[in-house]
């Protein structure tokens, strides 16, 4: 990337000079439009929406990025380097991990997302120009304003993010891109408008957004840039700002530990404690397979097997101080580092380490241009946030993080190069167009099915408490439309059992139950599904005709690394069914120990039934 006559000192004192921005290509506008679509996409009727359908615009962004790369190669020479090679090798490792992944279908879904982000990263590394950066930053500015407006107007709950963590991440990772408008060549009204947008976004996060754990990200980024930028000017000045930041962060956590802090929020305790549980369990998952990991799509089937591992590490006495609620299933560990290691092991981490080492010269030059500074700010925000959240699991956050990396580690496009390209380079010029032709129909078709599936699934979740029968039908439709998402399949048997619990007796024929459990198990042999299946077999009396299946599930539940409380409740019921009251009492005592004696209303009748059976 060419230098724009910009330096840190000029930024601190007078702002930078970004140079004349010229219209480059239609592809620039396509890229910017896809960025807006990814950040603002929502269902037009506003009453329900798919939960994760925003990966569709990322697919469109991947295609438009390849178009931009194809156009760039007409006037310049593109030299693909070791960073590109490592990105492709990492994608290959994700694909290879399907061989040992406990959930092949869910792993393919993960692979599709990795492929889209890899295409965006490689293409925009080499295709981006200063003009492209301005258009992307403009698209993000428009989107940030749109997110705030949608949230305040109640359009598509949480500004179309459905989870305040996602919304907060999008704002935090979007703000650094606004640095591109600090230049002296930027029109005054635009420069001041962008500054007001940044102040308004900060005010929104502090007073209106209930997700407050990301304040730690602000503190982390502030500390980094204080040291990195001010250190070379004055160490005393750097320390004079760094120390108050540290004190303010500690005071912030102390004041907001157990009570709301600033407007709509909850205490930090309610956010940090579940994250500690997830972290301990995630670390145990990685240690179980440290070198190659559990593979793509591992979270849904593997996490329940390590549920509450911290109890094994620390003892049951820590339950009341750490646990705020049971996570029988989790889609993310709220720590990207541990989740990446658990999924792809030290091999995947080594590929990233090689990429960082290869790009070390560019990483050292981050202060040389506005784009480098913006990219650095985004990447630092992402890396800090990744310790307490999951920026790479959500489409909008992942897209912004990848864009930050493309700005921080630009590629090798030399528009003025006079040397004749090599034969390999000549063939590589056509590669983006070939990929575009091959993948466009697939992305369009599966994108459409992806949207249909998530739309049906979103409705199914909302009506499950009142209409479990209709919810099950919609859930089946979601699985048929998009069978790659393990969340759809994992929910099937839950919905069926909820429907029968409402009815008070089995209502579906045995063959249908068998079909649903088989579909659900494609997401992996989670403990929750095993408990539900055992509950059905016991209630229907089929446990006598299927002793091998009963033995399999009981063996899984009682020999896992960890113990879900309901595991022992179900074990107590089966011991009673087999006429062993002593063993039933031991199982019940274990259940009471794990729950700390706090029995939910739903479980009281079961506990009383076991106690009555023991007393006979």
Secondary structure, DSSP 4 states (H G I P E B T S, - for coil): ----S--HHHHHHT-----------HHHHHHHHHHHHHHH---TTSS---SSTTHHHHHHHHHHHHHHHHHHTTTSEE---HHHHHHHHHHHHHHHGGGT-S-HHHHHHHHHHHHHHHHHHHHHHHH--HHHHHHHHHHHHHHHHHHHHHHHHTSSTTTTTSSHHHHHHHHHHHHGGGGGGGSTTS-HHHHHHHHHHHHHHHHHHHHT-S--TTHHHHHHHHHHHHHHHHTTT-HHHHHHHHHHHHHHHHHHHHHTSSS--SSS---HHHHHHHHHHHHHHHHHHHHHTTTT-S-TT-HHHHHGGGTTHHHHHH-GGGHHHH-SS--SS-S--S-HHHHHHHHHHHHHHHHHHHHHHHTHHHHHTGGGSHHHHHHHHHHHHHHHHTTTS-TTTSHHHHHHHHHHHHHHS---EETT--SPPPHHHHHHHHHHHHHHHHHHHHHHHHHHHHHHHHHHHHHHHHHTTT-HHHHHHHHHHHHHH-TT-HHHHHHHHHHHHHHHHHHTS--S-HHHHHHHHHHHHTT---HHHHHHHHHHHHHHTGGGT-HHHHHHHHHHHHHSSS--HHHHHHHHHHHHHTT-HHHHHHHHHHHHHHHTT---HHHHHHHHHHHHHHH-
